[in-house]
Structures are given as C-alpha cells and as structure tokens.
Amino acid sequence: DTAVSQTPKYLVTQMGNDKSIKCEQNLGHDTTYWYKQDSKKFLKIMFSYNNKELIINETVPNRFSPKSPDKAHLNLHINSLELGDSAVYFCASSQGIGGEQFFGPGTRLTVL
Amino acid sequence: GQSLEQPSEVTAVEGAIVQINCTYQTSGFYGLSWYQQHDGGAPTFLSYNGLDGLEETGRFSSFLSRSDSYGYLLLQELQMKDSASYFCAVGESNNAGNMLTFGGGTRLMVKP
C-alpha cells in the first residue's frame, strides 16, 4: 500500500486554467504539507495542515488554496495558472509537526 | 528569516567516503534532517539530529554542532546507487508553527 499518494502524476494545462492536485496519506499522520520544487531543485514549503489548522507560507500567492476534507487528504487547488507555476509539487505527511516527513511521488505540473 | 548553505555538487568514486556539509542560520532551531532524492523521485528521509553529536545508520552518518550551526552527512563505502541529491533541512519553531526548511541540495555523482 502506498503511504502517501498523489494524483495526477503529470498535469499539462494552459495558462489561466484552474486545476487541483489530490493527496492522500494512509499513515494516520496528523500533519500534511505541500512543497514546490522548481527546475533548480529548490524545495520550498507552501503549506502545512495540522489537525485542521492551516499554516500558510506568506510567500505563496493566494491563487493557491489547500483544502482538507479530512485528516487523510490535503488537496491543492490552483486558480489562474501562470507559467511560473510549472514545477513538481510534493505533498508529505508526518506524525506531529517536525517529525520525519514521508513524501508522495510528486505531481509534475507544466503550464503552457 | 533562515538560510542554509550546502555545496551544489560533489563527485566521488565507488568505495570512497564523502562528507556533505550544511551550515544554517535560523531562529527557533530544533533539529537538522537529511533527505535523499533520486532523479525523478521523491525525497526520502535519511537521518535526524536533534542533539549535538553523531548519528549512525548503516553506511550513512549525520553530525550536528548546534553551537557552530553546522552539520554534515557522511556517506561511506559509496555505491553507484548513492548518486542522488542530498538535502539538509532545518526544523524551525516560529509563530507559524514547526516546519522544515530545505537547503538547495547537493548533487552527488558516484563514478566507477
């Protein structure tokens, strides 16, 4: 069983579109994260979600909105996609904040 | 704010030992983690240091000196499969909660 899963694995879309990436973890962890990894492999945290408390990284545009229907899911919705949003997006989870993080396989987003 | 410095690239031969250094500046520091990422893959946890000293896990060891804001990852008996990117990540507590901030990664190339 996959511990942290993401769908889709690849996402190609046009500028201006709205898209969502889904994340599910079956580890029973209470903290979930979203990271963006750019072409230079810099891995930057976007959000963390702990027991329904959302912690937002202030550098993330408000076009990005995480949605957590329950502890096992933290989906990422992106409005009005821009070229600069092209990157690999990883969700991750940990037990408690700051523990070992388990990453999903990533979603490669390409905005044309 | 916080910053992490690690070398961008390291090359070594099979069977050798390599050390990847990481220096950091942050407030609210609580620990240093190391993650490995193969091309096209997801980051995977290698080790964590919350206290000063050396942590050993098989061929990999990690060291932390909190007073020097410095740590390193030591890889022994290098194998071709160790070719990957290695990220140090500082755990930081601040008003937004506890989060990991990743360094830019060190690309390790192991040659025959």
Interface residues (C-beta under 8 A of the other chain):
Chain A: Y33 K40 K41 F42 L43 K44 I45 S48 N50 E53 I55 I56 N57 F90 A92 I97 G98 E100 Q101 F102 F103 G104 P105 G106
Chain B: Y30 G31 S33 Q37 G41 A42 P43 T44 F45 Y48 S85 F87 G91 S93 A96 G97 N98 M99 L100 T101 F102 G104 G105 R107
